[in-house]
Amino acid sequence: MSDKRIRQRTAPEDRRTVERLVAAWLAETERHDTEAAGEARDGWERGALSEQAAQDLATWVTARVTDTGFTEDEGPYVAGPVRITPSDKDTVHDWLRARGHAV
């Protein structure tokens, strides 16, 4: 993806998508690993996720895509606490790349 496209996809309106999904990711992480969630939350609040947290977020959002647009015959519905589209996943990945993370 070109730098121009990354800049376009990380516009302020995409921040809402990232914030919504980071909140869900942190809540889920907290249920399974409070220490990792605390470190990730600290990084998020400082505006600097660690590389490990960024990779975890990228993997989580990819695994949690719930709105695939497939019909019942094309693929299963994936239940989840938040609606995540393939476009949402791309937005999070682009946002991470724009901040220097290798996603």
All heavy atoms as an XYZ file, in Angstrom:
813
protein
N       0.841     -1.172      0.000
C       0.000      0.000      0.000
C       0.887      1.236      0.000
O       1.869      1.311      0.712
C      -0.893     -0.028      1.237
C      -1.858      1.123      1.299
S      -3.023      1.016      2.665
C      -3.904     -0.439      2.201
N       0.528      2.223     -0.792
C       1.344      3.423     -0.902
C       1.202      4.295      0.335
O       0.217      4.216      1.066
C       0.915      4.224     -2.134
O      -0.338      4.839     -1.907
N       2.210      5.147      0.562
C       2.149      6.079      1.682
C       0.943      6.999      1.573
O       0.325      7.329      2.568
C       3.431      6.919      1.753
C       4.616      6.111      2.237
O       4.409      5.043      2.842
O       5.756      6.553      2.009
N       0.623      7.420      0.343
C      -0.521      8.311      0.155
C      -1.812      7.619      0.597
O      -2.630      8.204      1.290
C      -0.638      8.737     -1.311
C      -1.791      9.686     -1.555
C      -1.847     10.100     -3.001
C      -3.043     11.034     -3.205
N      -3.194     11.385     -4.599
N      -1.970      6.381      0.228
C      -3.177      5.641      0.616
C      -3.228      5.469      2.136
O      -4.275      5.570      2.748
C      -3.206      4.297     -0.074
C      -4.313      3.465      0.461
C      -5.069      2.748     -0.524
N      -5.984      1.963      0.298
C      -6.825      1.134     -0.123
N      -6.930      0.945     -1.376
N      -7.595      0.460      0.670
N      -2.081      5.192      2.768
C      -2.053      5.063      4.225
C      -2.493      6.370      4.864
O      -3.304      6.378      5.776
C      -0.650      4.638      4.725
C      -0.397      3.178      4.359
C      -0.521      4.826      6.230
C       1.016      2.705      4.643
N      -1.980      7.510      4.372
C      -2.386      8.809      4.930
C      -3.876      9.047      4.745
O      -4.535      9.552      5.631
C      -1.573      9.933      4.295
C      -0.181     10.073      4.883
C       0.472     11.362      4.454
N       0.559     11.519      3.021
C       1.510     10.997      2.246
N       2.452     10.286      2.779
N       1.511     11.212      0.945
N      -4.413      8.679      3.591
C      -5.838      8.855      3.348
C      -6.656      7.997      4.306
O      -7.684      8.407      4.799
C      -6.191      8.486      1.910
C      -5.695      9.485      0.898
C      -5.911      8.995     -0.525
O      -6.077      7.814     -0.790
N      -5.898      9.930     -1.452
N      -6.206      6.796      4.577
C      -6.966      5.871      5.405
C      -6.796      6.154      6.889
O      -7.467      5.539      7.702
C      -6.550      4.434      5.113
C      -6.796      4.055      3.697
C      -7.660      2.881      3.450
N      -8.060      2.138      4.592
C      -9.333      1.959      4.937
N     -10.289      2.501      4.256
N      -9.643      1.225      5.974
N      -5.900      7.029      7.262
C      -5.705      7.333      8.670
C      -6.207      8.732      8.999
O      -5.762      9.364      9.934
C      -4.226      7.174      9.075
O      -3.431      8.024      8.261
C      -3.780      5.737      8.952
N      -7.164      9.198      8.229
C      -7.780     10.500      8.476
C      -8.476     10.481      9.836
O      -8.753      9.418     10.385
C      -8.763     10.815      7.356
N      -8.777     11.662     10.377
C      -9.400     11.735     11.707
C     -10.664     10.883     11.866
O     -10.879     10.311     12.928
C      -9.717     13.222     11.861
C      -8.709     13.900     11.003
C      -8.495     12.976      9.828
N     -11.456     10.743     10.820
C     -12.670      9.937     10.966
C     -12.357      8.458     11.208
O     -13.141      7.746     11.825
C     -13.615     10.107      9.773
C     -13.037      9.706      8.440
C     -12.335     10.823      7.697
O     -12.068     11.888      8.278
O     -12.044     10.609      6.509
N     -11.198      8.006     10.761
C     -10.812      6.622     11.017
C     -10.414      6.415     12.473
O     -10.440      5.295     12.977
C      -9.658      6.200     10.111
C     -10.093      6.034      8.664
O     -11.310      5.895      8.426
O      -9.220      6.055      7.787
N     -10.082      7.490     13.149
C      -9.700      7.394     14.568
C     -10.842      6.796     15.393
O     -10.603      6.029     16.318
C      -9.310      8.781     15.086
C      -9.056      8.833     16.564
C      -7.614      8.731     16.877
N      -7.446      8.774     18.322
C      -6.385      8.351     18.913
N      -5.380      7.905     18.211
N      -6.282      8.379     20.213
N     -12.088      7.133     15.051
C     -13.226      6.575     15.784
C     -13.273      5.058     15.649
O     -13.561      4.353     16.613
C     -14.539      7.197     15.308
C     -14.716      8.633     15.774
C     -16.101      9.157     15.443
N     -16.402      9.194     14.015
C     -16.024     10.147     13.175
N     -15.302     11.160     13.625
N     -16.351     10.107     11.908
N     -13.001      4.560     14.466
C     -12.980      3.114     14.253
C     -11.880      2.487     15.097
O     -12.098      1.480     15.777
C     -12.758      2.785     12.763
O     -13.855      3.301     12.020
C     -12.629      1.291     12.526
N     -10.707      3.078     15.057
C      -9.578      2.552     15.831
C      -9.906      2.589     17.321
O      -9.704      1.595     18.036
C      -8.283      3.329     15.524
C      -7.151      2.899     16.448
C      -7.891      3.146     14.060
N     -10.445      3.688     17.810
C     -10.773      3.800     19.236
C     -11.801      2.752     19.658
O     -11.672      2.137     20.716
C     -11.297      5.201     19.553
C     -10.209      6.245     19.518
C     -10.726      7.664     19.663
O     -11.956      7.886     19.519
O      -9.898      8.551     19.908
N     -12.804      2.532     18.822
C     -13.849      1.542     19.125
C     -13.244      0.141     19.222
O     -13.536     -0.616     20.156
C     -14.912      1.594     18.029
C     -16.003      0.550     18.139
C     -17.071      0.749     17.069
N     -16.609      0.566     15.709
C     -16.556     -0.616     15.082
N     -16.940     -1.711     15.697
N     -16.132     -0.692     13.828
N     -12.375     -0.190     18.284
C     -11.811     -1.529     18.269
C     -10.722     -1.711     19.321
O     -10.610     -2.790     19.914
C     -11.311     -1.869     16.871
C     -12.446     -1.908     15.832
C     -11.897     -2.195     14.452
C     -13.513     -2.907     16.217
N      -9.955     -0.679     19.590
C      -8.948     -0.774     20.654
C      -9.645     -0.996     21.996
O      -9.195     -1.818     22.804
C      -8.032      0.465     20.689
C      -7.242      0.538     21.996
C      -7.073      0.443     19.512
N     -10.753     -0.314     22.234
C     -11.493     -0.504     23.490
C     -11.950     -1.958     23.640
O     -11.817     -2.563     24.717
C     -12.684      0.442     23.552
N     -12.470     -2.546     22.569
C     -12.917     -3.945     22.611
C     -11.727     -4.886     22.807
O     -11.793     -5.852     23.575
C     -13.672     -4.287     21.336
N     -10.629     -4.602     22.109
C      -9.423     -5.427     22.231
C      -8.870     -5.379     23.651
O      -8.540     -6.419     24.237
C      -8.387     -4.947     21.212
C      -7.001     -5.461     21.409
C      -6.586     -6.762     21.323
C      -5.846     -4.693     21.726
N      -5.233     -6.841     21.555
C      -4.757     -5.580     21.799
C      -5.623     -3.333     21.923
C      -3.459     -5.149     22.085
C      -4.341     -2.899     22.193
C      -3.270     -3.808     22.282
N      -8.794     -4.182     24.230
C      -8.274     -4.056     25.588
C      -9.174     -4.782     26.586
O      -8.687     -5.446     27.506
C      -8.125     -2.580     25.974
C      -6.977     -1.839     25.290
C      -7.057     -0.347     25.588
C      -5.630     -2.418     25.701
N     -10.494     -4.668     26.406
C     -11.425     -5.355     27.309
C     -11.240     -6.872     27.227
O     -11.212     -7.561     28.250
C     -12.862     -4.969     26.969
N     -11.107     -7.392     26.029
C     -10.909     -8.838     25.869
C      -9.557     -9.260     26.426
O      -9.449    -10.275     27.119
C     -11.025     -9.243     24.405
C     -10.915    -10.741     24.214
C     -11.142    -11.166     22.782
O     -12.102    -10.680     22.150
O     -10.351    -12.002     22.307
N      -8.527     -8.502     26.143
C      -7.191     -8.828     26.635
C      -7.173     -8.825     28.155
O      -6.559     -9.700     28.783
C      -6.156     -7.838     26.071
O      -6.189     -7.895     24.645
C      -4.744     -8.157     26.554
N      -7.873     -7.858     28.741
C      -7.915     -7.750     30.195
C      -8.507     -9.008     30.841
O      -8.091     -9.412     31.921
C      -8.725     -6.525     30.591
C      -8.463     -6.058     31.997
C      -8.966     -4.637     32.179
O     -10.185     -4.417     32.010
O      -8.132     -3.772     32.462
N      -9.467     -9.629     30.182
C     -10.075    -10.854     30.719
C      -9.103    -12.028     30.708
O      -9.258    -12.968     31.482
C     -11.330    -11.217     29.927
C     -12.484    -10.281     30.183
C     -13.791    -10.814     29.621
N     -13.773    -11.057     28.188
C     -14.076    -10.161     27.257
N     -14.396     -8.933     27.611
N     -14.049    -10.475     25.983
N      -8.109    -11.982     29.826
C      -7.205    -13.118     29.665
C      -5.795    -12.873     30.184
O      -5.115    -13.821     30.566
C      -7.140    -13.523     28.187
C      -8.482    -13.871     27.629
N      -9.155    -15.014     27.953
C      -9.294    -13.197     26.782
C     -10.312    -15.047     27.338
N     -10.426    -13.958     26.622
N      -5.352    -11.620     30.173
C      -3.982    -11.308     30.596
C      -3.958     -9.862     31.083
O      -3.695     -8.936     30.316
C      -3.018    -11.516     29.426
C      -1.558    -11.376     29.824
O      -1.257    -10.774     30.880
O      -0.703    -11.856     29.056
N      -4.215     -9.692     32.370
C      -4.330     -8.331     32.909
C      -3.032     -7.536     32.791
O      -3.073     -6.332     32.569
C      -4.799     -8.349     34.380
O      -3.917     -9.166     35.149
C      -6.212     -8.879     34.506
N      -1.909     -8.204     32.926
C      -0.628     -7.491     32.817
C      -0.418     -6.951     31.405
O      -0.070     -5.779     31.214
C       0.531     -8.402     33.215
C       1.868     -7.684     33.223
C       3.003     -8.587     33.685
O       2.758     -9.586     34.379
O       4.149     -8.269     33.336
N      -0.640     -7.798     30.403
C      -0.487     -7.362     29.006
C      -1.486     -6.258     28.685
O      -1.142     -5.284     27.998
C      -0.666     -8.538     28.055
N      -2.705     -6.393     29.197
C      -3.725     -5.370     28.947
C      -3.323     -4.043     29.576
O      -3.494     -2.979     28.970
C      -5.079     -5.821     29.482
N      -2.773     -4.094     30.781
C      -2.336     -2.873     31.450
C      -1.225     -2.171     30.693
O      -1.248     -0.945     30.522
N      -0.265     -2.948     30.212
C       0.830     -2.370     29.432
C       0.312     -1.776     28.125
O       0.729     -0.690     27.720
C       1.898     -3.425     29.158
C       2.671     -3.839     30.388
C       3.634     -4.990     30.131
O       3.937     -5.271     28.954
O       4.074     -5.603     31.115
N      -0.589     -2.501     27.470
C      -1.149     -2.008     26.205
C      -1.968     -0.742     26.440
O      -1.879      0.211     25.670
C      -2.007     -3.091     25.555
N      -2.763     -0.729     27.503
C      -3.570      0.459     27.818
C      -2.677      1.661     28.092
O      -2.942      2.768     27.616
C      -4.489      0.187     29.003
C      -5.467      1.330     29.293
C      -6.422      1.005     30.431
N      -7.161     -0.228     30.248
C      -8.223     -0.377     29.452
N      -8.650      0.646     28.756
N      -8.847     -1.539     29.370
N      -1.605      1.450     28.852
C      -0.659      2.539     29.124
C      -0.079      3.081     27.817
O       0.008      4.292     27.622
C       0.481      2.072     30.032
C       0.033      1.826     31.467
O      -1.073      2.265     31.848
O       0.806      1.174     32.204
N       0.333      2.179     26.928
C       0.875      2.607     25.636
C      -0.159      3.351     24.816
O       0.139      4.387     24.211
N      -1.388      2.844     24.783
C      -2.473      3.494     24.039
C      -2.712      4.908     24.573
O      -2.825      5.865     23.813
C      -3.739      2.646     24.131
C      -4.950      3.321     23.598
C      -5.990      3.822     24.330
C      -5.264      3.612     22.226
N      -6.927      4.390     23.492
C      -6.500      4.268     22.198
C      -4.597      3.368     21.024
C      -7.094      4.695     21.022
C      -5.198      3.788     19.844
C      -6.427      4.432     19.851
N      -2.781      5.043     25.884
C      -3.044      6.354     26.491
C      -1.900      7.332     26.261
O      -2.124      8.539     26.197
C      -3.352      6.185     27.980
C      -4.704      5.521     28.206
C      -4.984      5.153     29.650
O      -4.092      5.330     30.523
O      -6.099      4.668     29.907
N      -0.677      6.834     26.120
C       0.476      7.686     25.819
C       0.597      7.954     24.325
O       1.424      8.749     23.895
C       1.779      7.022     26.301
C       2.023      7.080     27.771
C       3.444      6.641     28.129
N       3.986      5.598     27.278
C       3.875      4.282     27.486
N       3.230      3.833     28.523
N       4.417      3.418     26.643
N      -0.178      7.228     23.530
C      -0.114      7.392     22.080
C       1.031      6.644     21.447
O       1.473      6.989     20.350
N       1.519      5.613     22.129
C       2.659      4.855     21.606
C       2.543      3.392     22.027
O       3.094      2.990     23.044
C       3.963      5.452     22.123
N       1.818      2.604     21.228
C       1.749      1.171     21.513
C       3.121      0.554     21.300
O       3.840      0.925     20.376
C       0.750      0.485     20.576
C      -0.733      0.737     20.798
C      -1.541      0.031     19.713
C      -1.162      0.267     22.173
N       3.449     -0.406     22.138
C       4.683     -1.155     21.912
C       4.516     -1.985     20.643
O       3.390     -2.208     20.177
C       4.968     -2.084     23.100
O       4.002     -3.140     23.127
N       5.623     -2.454     20.087
C       5.536     -3.282     18.887
C       4.750     -4.556     19.170
O       3.947     -4.990     18.349
C       6.937     -3.608     18.344
C       6.907     -4.246     16.972
C       6.245     -3.388     15.895
O       6.348     -2.150     15.936
O       5.608     -3.978     14.996
N       4.940     -5.143     20.340
C       4.203     -6.361     20.699
C       2.707     -6.070     20.775
O       1.891     -6.833     20.253
C       4.696     -6.929     22.039
C       3.957     -8.193     22.450
C       4.168     -9.332     21.465
O       5.299     -9.679     21.149
N       3.089     -9.927     20.978
N       2.326     -4.969     21.411
C       0.905     -4.615     21.514
C       0.322     -4.343     20.130
O      -0.806     -4.749     19.837
C       0.723     -3.408     22.429
N       1.077     -3.673     19.284
C       0.604     -3.385     17.926
C       0.376     -4.682     17.153
O      -0.637     -4.823     16.451
C       1.611     -2.495     17.195
N       1.290     -5.631     17.283
C       1.127     -6.918     16.599
C      -0.069     -7.682     17.152
O      -0.832     -8.301     16.401
C       2.400     -7.757     16.719
C       3.593     -7.178     15.997
C       3.314     -6.892     14.536
O       2.746     -7.708     13.826
N       3.690     -5.707     14.090
N      -0.245     -7.628     18.474
C      -1.388     -8.294     19.090
C      -2.701     -7.684     18.608
O      -3.655     -8.402     18.303
C      -1.305     -8.222     20.612
C      -0.218     -9.100     21.202
O       0.352     -9.947     20.476
O       0.081     -8.925     22.405
N      -2.757     -6.367     18.539
C      -3.957     -5.684     18.043
C      -4.229     -6.057     16.593
O      -5.370     -6.371     16.227
C      -3.815     -4.169     18.188
C      -4.913     -3.309     17.557
C      -6.288     -3.654     18.121
C      -4.590     -1.826     17.746
N      -3.207     -6.055     15.762
C      -3.372     -6.393     14.348
C      -3.891     -7.823     14.184
O      -4.796     -8.081     13.380
C      -2.053     -6.216     13.598
N      -3.336     -8.739     14.953
C      -3.773    -10.132     14.885
C      -5.201    -10.269     15.403
O      -6.034    -10.952     14.803
C      -2.818    -11.031     15.704
O      -1.510    -10.907     15.150
C      -3.264    -12.483     15.685
N      -5.503     -9.605     16.516
C      -6.836     -9.668     17.109
C      -7.891     -9.161     16.137
O      -8.910     -9.815     15.929
C      -6.864     -8.849     18.406
C      -8.204     -8.821     19.064
C      -8.693     -9.736     19.962
C      -9.228     -7.846     18.874
N      -9.964     -9.378     20.328
C     -10.319     -8.226     19.682
C      -9.340     -6.694     18.104
C     -11.498     -7.488     19.740
C     -10.512     -5.967     18.154
C     -11.580     -6.354     18.968
N      -7.663     -7.988     15.540
C      -8.683     -7.413     14.663
C      -8.875     -8.285     13.423
O      -9.991     -8.426     12.925
C      -8.378     -5.942     14.307
C      -7.279     -5.799     13.287
C      -9.632     -5.227     13.838
N      -7.824     -8.915     12.945
C      -7.944     -9.816     11.805
C      -8.775    -11.044     12.182
O      -9.664    -11.457     11.441
C      -6.555    -10.253     11.310
O      -5.828     -9.089     10.896
C      -6.653    -11.229     10.153
N      -8.495    -11.606     13.339
C      -9.202    -12.808     13.780
C     -10.656    -12.532     14.150
O     -11.483    -13.441     14.118
C      -8.475    -13.413     14.981
N     -10.969    -11.285     14.461
C     -12.310    -10.962     14.948
C     -13.227    -10.334     13.899
O     -14.303     -9.858     14.241
C     -12.233    -10.015     16.149
C     -11.510    -10.552     17.366
C     -12.103    -11.845     17.867
N     -11.530    -12.272     19.123
C     -10.372    -12.906     19.251
N      -9.620    -13.164     18.211
N      -9.936    -13.283     20.435
N     -12.820    -10.341     12.644
C     -13.712     -9.791     11.609
C     -15.031    -10.553     11.695
O     -15.064    -11.773     11.583
C     -13.087     -9.899     10.197
C     -14.106     -9.546      9.127
C     -11.871     -8.995     10.090
N     -16.107     -9.814     11.966
C     -17.415    -10.442     12.164
C     -18.371    -10.195     11.013
O     -19.315    -10.947     10.823
C     -18.076     -9.923     13.451
O     -18.123     -8.506     13.413
C     -17.324    -10.383     14.682
N     -18.167     -9.148     10.279
C     -19.083     -8.808      9.195
C     -18.352     -9.008      7.883
O     -17.782     -8.082      7.323
C     -19.558     -7.366      9.339
C     -20.623     -7.003      8.331
O     -20.971     -7.861      7.488
O     -21.105     -5.868      8.374
N     -18.369    -10.238      7.409
C     -17.596    -10.573      6.216
C     -18.325    -10.246      4.928
O     -17.724    -10.218      3.866
C     -17.254    -12.068      6.196
O     -18.473    -12.812      6.162
C     -16.426    -12.465      7.405
N     -19.635    -10.041      5.010
C     -20.405     -9.800      3.803
C     -20.748    -11.079      3.058
O     -21.384    -11.053      2.018
N     -20.319    -12.224      3.593
C     -20.644    -13.501      2.968
C     -22.094    -13.865      3.255
O     -22.633    -13.534      4.306
C     -19.762    -14.635      3.520
C     -18.327    -14.550      3.123
C     -17.323    -14.577      4.074
C     -17.968    -14.462      1.786
C     -15.990    -14.518      3.712
C     -16.631    -14.405      1.408
C     -15.645    -14.432      2.374
N     -22.686    -14.581      2.355
C     -24.004    -15.152      2.634
C     -23.801    -16.417      3.450
O     -22.670    -16.900      3.623
C     -24.745    -15.511      1.333
O     -24.031    -16.573      0.696
C     -24.879    -14.319      0.408
N     -24.883    -16.979      3.935
C     -24.794    -18.188      4.740
C     -24.102    -19.321      3.980
O     -23.382    -20.128      4.549
C     -26.198    -18.616      5.160
C     -26.216    -19.496      6.383
C     -27.633    -19.695      6.886
O     -28.241    -18.711      7.314
O     -28.093    -20.840      6.801
N     -24.311    -19.382      2.668
C     -23.697    -20.428      1.853
C     -22.203    -20.192      1.629
O     -21.453    -21.128      1.357
C     -24.374    -20.514      0.479
C     -25.810    -20.989      0.575
O     -26.146    -21.663      1.570
O     -26.593    -20.668     -0.335
N     -21.772    -18.941      1.723
C     -20.380    -18.596      1.416
C     -19.448    -18.719      2.616
O     -18.249    -18.885      2.464
C     -20.293    -17.167      0.879
C     -20.960    -17.003     -0.463
C     -21.016    -15.554     -0.884
O     -21.394    -14.697     -0.062
O     -20.682    -15.283     -2.048
N     -19.982    -18.578      3.797
C     -19.122    -18.627      4.963
C     -19.903    -18.412      6.227
O     -21.032    -17.915      6.199
N     -19.325    -18.766      7.355
C     -20.048    -18.673      8.620
C     -20.119    -17.250      9.151
O     -19.268    -16.419      8.842
C     -19.204    -19.544      9.550
C     -17.821    -19.404      9.006
C     -17.987    -19.305      7.503
N     -21.142    -16.996      9.943
C     -21.223    -15.755     10.700
C     -20.306    -15.916     11.910
O     -20.308    -16.963     12.555
C     -22.661    -15.500     11.160
C     -22.758    -14.382     12.168
C     -22.661    -13.055     11.762
C     -22.882    -14.658     13.517
C     -22.727    -12.027     12.686
C     -22.953    -13.629     14.438
C     -22.870    -12.322     14.018
O     -22.921    -11.307     14.936
N     -19.524    -14.917     12.210
C     -18.626    -14.961     13.352
C     -19.182    -14.040     14.421
O     -19.262    -12.827     14.230
C     -17.194    -14.517     12.958
C     -16.279    -14.577     14.164
C     -16.666    -15.370     11.823
N     -19.615    -14.624     15.525
C     -20.180    -13.821     16.616
C     -19.065    -13.077     17.341
O     -17.950    -13.578     17.473
C     -20.914    -14.726     17.592
N     -19.368    -11.887     17.800
C     -18.389    -11.118     18.551
C     -19.045     -9.965     19.269
O     -20.180     -9.606     18.959
N     -18.354     -9.373     20.240
C     -18.938     -8.282     21.022
C     -19.067     -6.972     20.239
O     -19.811     -6.089     20.643
C     -17.978     -8.130     22.197
C     -16.675     -8.633     21.660
C     -17.024     -9.724     20.679
N     -18.329     -6.838     19.151
C     -18.401     -5.637     18.318
C     -18.434     -6.055     16.858
O     -17.940     -7.120     16.496
C     -17.198     -4.682     18.545
C     -17.196     -4.103     19.941
C     -15.884     -5.369     18.262
N     -19.020     -5.216     16.054
C     -19.060     -5.474     14.617
C     -17.727     -5.023     14.029
O     -17.309     -3.878     14.221
C     -20.200     -4.684     13.993
C     -20.307     -4.861     12.509
C     -21.545     -4.120     11.998
N     -21.651     -4.263     10.571
C     -21.323     -3.311      9.703
N     -20.901     -2.139     10.133
N     -21.435     -3.520      8.417
N     -17.064     -5.923     13.326
C     -15.785     -5.605     12.698
C     -15.855     -6.052     11.247
O     -16.030     -7.232     10.959
C     -14.607     -6.305     13.411
C     -14.558     -5.920     14.890
C     -13.287     -5.960     12.719
C     -13.534     -6.688     15.695
N     -15.722     -5.107     10.349
C     -15.756     -5.401      8.922
C     -14.325     -5.546      8.398
O     -13.368     -5.102      9.050
C     -16.443     -4.271      8.143
O     -15.623     -3.100      8.229
C     -17.848     -3.976      8.675
N     -14.169     -6.131      7.214
C     -12.834     -6.154      6.610
C     -12.253     -4.741      6.456
O     -11.054     -4.537      6.633
C     -13.074     -6.826      5.259
C     -14.234     -7.745      5.516
C     -15.133     -6.941      6.443
N     -13.103     -3.765      6.173
C     -12.642     -2.380      6.062
C     -12.146     -1.858      7.411
O     -11.144     -1.130      7.473
C     -13.772     -1.498      5.535
O     -13.351     -0.152      5.484
N     -12.833     -2.222      8.496
C     -12.372     -1.838      9.839
C     -10.982     -2.412     10.103
O     -10.103     -1.736     10.631
C     -13.328     -2.354     10.921
C     -14.688     -1.699     10.902
O     -14.825     -0.584     10.369
O     -15.630     -2.324     11.444
N     -10.796     -3.674      9.739
C      -9.490     -4.324      9.914
C      -8.422     -3.553      9.142
O      -7.353     -3.253      9.678
C      -9.536     -5.774      9.441
C      -8.181     -6.469      9.499
C      -8.144     -7.739      8.693
C      -8.265     -7.496      7.239
N      -7.092     -7.584      6.413
N      -8.731     -3.209      7.892
C      -7.774     -2.451      7.083
C      -7.473     -1.096      7.717
O      -6.323     -0.644      7.702
C      -8.304     -2.250      5.666
C      -8.346     -3.536      4.862
O      -7.700     -4.532      5.262
O      -9.049     -3.554      3.827
N      -8.494     -0.463      8.270
C      -8.298      0.839      8.921
C      -7.326      0.715     10.087
O      -6.406      1.524     10.230
C      -9.648      1.411      9.401
O     -10.469      1.659      8.261
C      -9.469      2.698     10.190
N      -7.512     -0.310     10.923
C      -6.614     -0.508     12.067
C      -5.202     -0.818     11.583
O      -4.224     -0.246     12.080
C      -7.144     -1.613     13.002
C      -6.103     -1.981     14.058
C      -8.441     -1.164     13.666
N      -5.080     -1.704     10.595
C      -3.743     -2.034     10.079
C      -3.062     -0.799      9.495
O      -1.866     -0.573      9.742
C      -3.846     -3.141      9.028
C      -4.092     -4.496      9.615
N      -3.805     -5.651      8.934
C      -4.600     -4.892     10.806
C      -4.105     -6.698      9.687
N      -4.606     -6.259     10.829
N      -3.803     -0.007      8.719
C      -3.231      1.218      8.146
C      -2.817      2.194      9.241
O      -1.761      2.840      9.148
C      -4.230      1.891      7.204
C      -4.463      1.104      5.924
O      -3.705      0.153      5.636
O      -5.442      1.440      5.215
N      -3.636      2.320     10.271
C      -3.350      3.213     11.380
C      -2.051      2.774     12.064
O      -1.195      3.616     12.371
C      -4.535      3.205     12.358
C      -4.409      4.162     13.485
C      -4.770      5.471     13.501
C      -3.887      3.876     14.794
N      -4.497      6.015     14.743
C      -3.965      5.057     15.549
C      -3.361      2.725     15.378
C      -3.538      5.128     16.868
C      -2.940      2.792     16.706
C      -3.029      3.991     17.418
N      -1.902      1.475     12.278
C      -0.675      0.963     12.890
C       0.534      1.211     11.989
O       1.591      1.648     12.474
C      -0.820     -0.528     13.196
C      -1.778     -0.864     14.345
C      -2.086     -2.360     14.349
C      -1.221     -0.414     15.677
N       0.395      0.945     10.703
C       1.511      1.182      9.754
C       1.917      2.650      9.742
O       3.106      2.971      9.672
C       1.110      0.748      8.354
C       1.172     -0.731      8.130
C       0.924     -1.064      6.648
N       0.517     -2.434      6.534
C      -0.737     -2.857      6.366
N      -1.724     -1.983      6.242
N      -1.010     -4.120      6.297
N       0.932      3.535      9.775
C       1.215      4.975      9.754
C       2.007      5.402     10.982
O       2.650      6.458     10.968
C      -0.080      5.769      9.645
N       1.980      4.589     12.025
C       2.722      4.883     13.243
C       4.002      4.062     13.341
O       4.601      3.934     14.404
C       1.821      4.654     14.450
C       0.906      5.858     14.639
C      -0.460      5.513     15.133
N      -1.309      6.707     15.060
C      -1.915      7.117     13.941
N      -1.788      6.467     12.822
N      -2.657      8.205     13.959
N       4.408      3.479     12.211
C       5.700      2.820     12.136
C       5.715      1.360     12.510
O       6.796      0.760     12.612
N       4.549      0.754     12.712
C       4.517     -0.661     13.080
C       4.501     -1.517     11.806
O       3.826     -1.199     10.844
C       3.289     -0.966     13.939
C       3.304     -0.246     15.239
N       4.178     -0.572     16.262
C       2.574      0.808     15.685
C       3.970      0.242     17.275
N       3.010      1.085     16.957
N       5.228     -2.607     11.867
C       5.264     -3.554     10.755
C       4.080     -4.506     10.892
O       4.081     -5.366     11.756
C       6.573     -4.325     10.758
N       3.079     -4.282     10.084
C       1.864     -5.114     10.133
C       1.743     -5.847      8.818
O       1.932     -5.298      7.776
C       0.610     -4.239     10.387
C      -0.645     -5.096     10.354
C       0.727     -3.519     11.699
